[in-house]
Amino acid sequence: MPLAKSVTAVGVDPGLQPERTTMAWSRTAMALVIVSVLLVRWWPIYGTKVLLLPAIALLGASLIMLTQSGRMHVGVKAIEAEHLVVSPWPKITLLALTVFLGLAGVVLVLLGP
């Protein structure tokens, strides 16, 4: 009985699209971590309430890293089956998080300490 062939992006997609996508999501998570570190610097000025913003950014980065592997495997299998359906929800969620963090930063700067 032959062993099941391991599905990897290298064997299925010579352009390595799933790996490029994973790297892009990893950079996005890293950017959220950097944003959270920058927001922590506002703690002495705005108080402990501002620490909610870095916590939200770190939660977003964690969710990206925890779910990316599963999304990559689904993408590789979909490429192999030649039937790829892309869910818009990760992108919509990231957009909402980015807009929220940006607006919160603008509001904090405009209202002052």
Protein Blocks (a to p, Z undefined) as FASTA:
>chain_A
ZZdddddfklmmmnlmmmmmmmmmmmmmmmmmmmmmmmmmmmmmnommlmmmmmmmmmmm
mmmmmmmmmmmmmmmmmmmnopacddfklmmmmmmmmmmmmmmmmmmmmnoZZ
